Amino acid sequence: MVLLGTLVNGLGIVLGTLLGNLCRRIPESMKATVMQAIGLAIVVLGVQMGLKSNQFLLVILSLVLGGVIGEWLKIEENLTKLGAWIERKVGAKNGESKIAEGFVTATLIFVVGAMAIIGALDSGIRGNHNVLYTKAVMDGFISLLLSTTLGLGVIFSAIPVVLYQGTIALFAAQINQMISPTLMTELIAEMTATGGVMILGIGLNLMGITKVKVANLLPAILITIVLTVALQTWM
């Protein structure tokens, strides 16, 4: 089954979030410490991913153009409104919505990076789901930690993860024929680096150091793909 690894990955996120929500009744001081610890770890992850780039000027340009598009589309604002609506529907008691924050934070961490792409390609081309099984365990653990402070919003990240990885798995054979191994390596490196900068922003936000509108930078991933393909084609 081509989508088995992807579905297991999504299930891991759901289970991790549900377990994490059982641990939400912890003291506020402990929550703050946990949030700072998660933020520090995510900052380190973002730096590691950002250093994967072979063309960092391309990453900068992608982030700038992506930010302009994201601001124009008001992605962050719309996600926050959606999160507030969902939170009201699930019966949240406080007025401050963390659904959008949990959703965006978890989605970027789970979707951006080499494991999502390589694992989905392995599932689609060779029927080997081992990479996604490993990713499911990792994502489940991260979901558990995130949901203790960001709540139920983390669970909704399973939807884009399944859609993203599932699409790659379903069209893996066609992607493998259309994109050369060299170009695929470059795409993974630059997408990982671009996502790493966004994840760095998330880590700083979680620590309360900055207020980066990370969701408005999401179009940068698509811009990275376009620029990388153009650069490899014309040079």
SULDA-V937393 format. One record per helix or strand. SS is the DSSP state (h for helix, s for strand). FROM is the first residue (numbers start at 0). LEN is the number of residues. If there is no record, write none. Layout:
ss=SS from=FROM len=LEN
ss=SS from=FROM len=LEN
This chain:
ss=h from=3 len=19
ss=h from=27 len=23
ss=h from=55 len=18
ss=h from=74 len=15
ss=h from=98 len=13
ss=h from=113 len=13
ss=h from=129 len=41
ss=h from=171 len=7
ss=h from=180 len=26
ss=h from=213 len=4
ss=h from=218 len=16
